[in-house]
């Protein structure tokens, strides 16, 4: 049980479940990102899909980061939080017309385009408004990230990106799309990568690809490596800030940028993952025939990752100093998949105990739903509680 990082007395008066963010840790993480990326003049765009809480966004933009958006709503959230339009990139395999127009109207830095049909639509909409759309082609580099199959994005079977064997056709078509300016190449091979070897493979793939493009007299100004750096869900206190130093060093060492090229990254989880925690209260401790269940007032409506990905989150009883026992920790939702963990060791738990689900700052609050007509969780912050 670890209590030192949480203001337990303040929690006692708050209605659970809620998200609690350690903004001091967030700032330390952002400072590390800024220091390590600046060594190589890398450009960082925060992946808004990880967490779009307005207070979190305002802190992130204050460190000079751009924004990586995958919907019109995320573009609006980024602009409202103060991210400059000229640092916003817009990705996503299914951009609606209104979302593309929103990007054009705000003169965002770049559209990361994922198919020839999308490029045609962007070109038509840009022509209608008398603008030229800056575009990076999202290429599927066929690099296996060796992560969960639901969050891998860089192989042929995935819906994302332009396959390498289709690239020549796309480049030929671009010559006739007069309202598009090709400014870069974009890549993203998957999420929650803790083995960094796939990033080395990605560097080699892009080096070879750029040599092929040079044969067509094509040299782009921007290379965007996407995101994907993982966090340590098993040991959130021992590794509260990911190893950005090694991460950026890999690209500096193994990727050979062409003269004048700017290098971009789109981290999300690695920035916000460890600063967020879901705080719940124990409703019941149920003793079944073969198991003991801790039933919380939070469920997959507040944190869907365990149900969706079988994802692990460290769980701590903030209220108990008693000897540990073995429990299944579950939620109140009327679905058997509403289970946070099975057969884990937890300090002996009683009705009313506060439970923390750690490392929930990414893909936690942002994915919350109102299934079962439940209310969305509130959020609190260490700098304002």
N, C-alpha and C positions, 0 to 999 in steps of 0.2 A: 504494500500500500504506500502510495506517494501523495502526501498532502501539501507539501511545501509550495507547490506551484499554483495552488488554487486558494482563492479567498473564501474558505468554507463558511465563515460566519455570514458573509454577504449572500452567499448562495441560499442560505436557509430561508430567506424571505422572498425568494424569487419563484415564480410558478414554473415548474418543469413540464416538459423538456425544453431546453434552450441551448443555444450555441454560445460558448465562451471562447473569446479570442485573446491570446497573449500578444498584444500589439508590440511589446518590447522585443519579443522573439521575432516578430515579423520585420521590425526595423533592422534588427541585427542581420537577418537573412538578406534583406534588400541591400544593406551596406556591403555584405560579402559579395553578392552578385555584382554590385557596382565596381568594387575594387578588383575582382578577378577578371571581369569582362573588359575593363578599361585598359588592362595590360596589353590587349591586342586590338583595341578600338572596335570591339564588337558592339553591335546594336541589339538591344533587348526589347522585345515586345511581350508583355505579360498576357498569358492566355486567359481571357476573361471567363471562359467556360468553367474554369476550376472553381471560381468563387467571385460573384458579382455583388457582394454586399457593398453598399455605397461607402461605408466608412473604410472598409478594406481597400476599395479602389482608390479612394482619396489619398490614403497613405502611400500606395504603390506609385501613383502618378507623381507624387511629390519627390520621388527619387529619380525622376527623369526618364522613366521607362515609357515605351510606347505600348500599344494594345494590339493583341491578336484577337480578332472577333470572328465568330462563325454564324452570326445572325444579325439582322437589322436591329433587334432589341439590344444586342450587345454593343453595337456601334453607338446607339443612343445612350446606353449606360456609360460607355467610355467617354463620350463627349460631355455628358453631364458631370462626370467626375473630374473633368479638366484635362483629359488626355488630348494633346494636339492632334488635329486631323491628319497632319503630315507625318504622324508616327503610327497611324492606324493601318493595319493590314486586315483584309477581309477574306477569310477562307471559308470552306464549306462546300460539300458536294452538290447541294441543292439550293442555290441562291434564287429567291423569288425576285420578280421584276421590281417590286417596290423597294426591296433591300438593295438591289444594284443601283437604283435611282438615288437612294439615300447616300450611298457611297460616292456617287458622282456629284451630287448636289453639295456634299461637304468636302469634295476634292481630297479624299483620303489618299494615303501614300500609294496603296497597291491593292489590287485584287489578286488573290492566289487562285488561279483558274484551274479547274480539274477535268475539263473535257472540251472537245471541239464544239458540241452544241452550246455549252455555256459561253465559250468565247464568241460565238456568233450572236448570242443574245446581248452580251455586254457591248459588242461592237454596234449593234442596232440601236440600243438605248443611248449609248454615248453619241452616236451620230444625230439622233433626234434632239439631243440637248446641246449640240454644237460643241461637245467636249471630246477630249482624247483620254481614254482610260489607260492608266498604267497597270500593267499585268505582269505577274510572275507565273510561269507554268508550274503547277504542282506535278512533279514526276514521281511515279511509283518505281523506286530504285531496285525492287526485288531483293531487299535485305530482310531476313527473318530476325525480328527483335527478340524472339524467345521469351515472350511475355504471355499473359493470359490471352486466349484467342479472341476474346471480345474487345481487346484494346490494342491488337496489332493492326497496323495500317499500311504496311509497306511491301506486301506481296501481291501477286497477280489476282488472288482470290478476293482481295478486299475491294470495296466499292470506291475507294479513294484514288484520286490521281490518274495521270496519263501513263499507260504502260510504255515501257521502253520501245517495244516493237511498233507502237503507234505514233511515236514522236515525229518521225519524218513527215507523216501525213499531216499532223497538226502544224508543223513549221511551214509546210507548203501552203496550207490554207491561210496562215497568218499574213502571208504576202498580199492577200486580197482583202484583209480586214483593216481598212484605212483609219478607223477610229480607235485602234488599239496600238499602244506602244509597249513592246516587250522590254521589260527592264530587269527581269530576273528569273531564277529557277528556285522552286520551293520543294522541300522534302520533309516528310515526317513519317518515321517508321514504326512508331508505337509509343505506348505510355508505360510508366512505372518500370523503366529499365534500370536494374541494379548491376547487371553485367555490362560493362562499357564496351566490350569488343564489337558489338554491332555498329557502334558509332565509328570505329576504325574502318570497318568494312564500308560504311556509307561514304567516308572520305575517299577511299580508293575508287568506289563506283563513280563518284562525281568527278574525280580527276579524269577518269577514262571518258566519261560523257562529255566533259568540256573539250577534250581533244577532238572528239567526233564533231562537235559543233564548230570548232575552229576550221574544220575542213569545209564547212558550209559558210565560212566567214561570219559566224555568229559568236559574239562575245558579249555576255550580259554584265550589267553593272553590279547586280546584287545576287548573292547566294544566301538562301534562307534554309537553315538546317532544322527548323521546327523545334520541338521540345522533346520530352520523353524521359528526362532524368528522374529516377525514382527516389523515394524516401524510405527510411527504415521504420516500418510499422511495428516491428518486434521490439525495438529499443528506442522509443521516442526521446527519452531523456539523454541517453548516451550519444545519440546522433541527431540532435535537434536541427542542425543545419547540414544539408547535403554537401557533398564534396565538389563544389563548383570549381575549385582550383584544378583538380585532375580533369574534370569534364571539359573545361575550356582549353586546357593544355593539349588534350587529345586532338582537337580540331586544329590547333595551331601547329602541332607536330605533323599530323598525317594529311591535312588538306593543303594543297598547293594553290593558293589563290592566284588568279591572273592579275596582271598589273591594274591597279585602280579599283579592284573589286571590293565591295563592302559586304561584311558577313553579318547575318542576322540570326537570332534565336528567339524561340517562343516558349519559355518556361511557364508552367502554371502550377502544377502540384508541388514542384520542388520549392516554390516560393511560399505558398500558403498552407501546405499540407500539415505541417507540424504545429502551427500556431493555433489551430482550431480544435475544440473538444466539444462533444455532445454530452451535456449533463442531464441525467435522468434520475427519477426517483423510483425506488422499489415499491411496487403496489402490493405484491404478495410473494411469499416464498412457499411454493407448492411442493409437497413431497409425494411423488408418484410411486409406483410399485418398484421401478428400477432406477429412477432418476430424481434429482432435486432440481426444481426450476426456480430461477429468479425472474419474476415477471415485472418488467419495467413499464413506465408510462410513455416511453419512447419506443417506436417500432421502425419498420422499413419506410414508413412515411417520413420520418426524420433523417434516417441514414440507410439508404438502399443498397449500399455497396456489398455488404455481406450476402444479402439475398440475390443480388444481380450477378456478382462476380465470385461469390464464396470468399470475399475479401476478409483479411484479418485486421482487427483493431484491438489493441491492448485495452483491457477493461479493468478498472480499479474501483474498489469500494472506498469512497472518501470518508465514510462515517465509522468504519469498523476497524478496531485493532485486534479483533479476536483471531483465533487460529483459522487458517484457511480450510475450506471445504470444496467439494467438487460440485459444480452446477452446470446446467444449461441456462444460458442467459437469453431470454426471449422478450418479444414485445406483445402488445395487446391486439394487434391486427388479426382479423379473421382469415388468416392464411398460414399454412404450415411452414411456408418459407420465411415467415417473420421470426427469424432466429439470428441473434448476433454471434453466438459462439456455443459450442457443445463441449461439455465435459472439461471445463476450465477450472483452475484453482482461483478462488476468490475468498477474501476474508469473510468469515461467517456473517451472513447477511440477514437483515431483518426488514420488516415493513418500515418504509420511511427513509431507509438509507439512501444517500446520494451516490450515484454511480457515474463514473466518467468513462466515456468511450474516446480514446485518444486518437491523435493524428487524423482528425476529421475535418480539417480546414479546407480540403479540396474534395469536390464532388460530394459534399455533405449537405449543407444548407441549400446550395444552389439546385440540388436534385430533389428537394423535399416536395411532397405532394399532399393533397387533401383527401386522399382515398379514405373511405369510411367517414367522410365529412369531418375530418379532423382539422384543427387549426394549424396553420404553419407556425413553426417554432420562432420565437424571438431570439435576438442576439444581444450579447453584452460584451464589453471590452475592458481589458485591464486598465486602460488609460482613462476610463470614465465610470467605472463601477464604484 
